[in-house]
């Protein structure tokens, strides 16, 4: 399975900047769908942030998915890779 990686940076209320990748199937081209995935992740992390836009989240590249990523996509439609300040 080929996946699209969306590089995302969100300013937290504590001043730290979160960095995470939103991973979705390569055929998901609607950025509003990607932004919704990011919003769901932020809600799950209890991080208050404004709505995601192309300013915080942009397409990065296409790559081959690992089995873990495929499992998450089959379950919820997307996968998140936590990079910085996602705790």
Secondary structure, 3 states (H helix, E strand, C coil): CEEEEEEEEEECCCCCEEEEEEEEECCCCCHHHHHHHHHHHHHHCCCCCCCCCCCCEEEEEEEECCHHHHHHHHHHCEEEEEEECCC
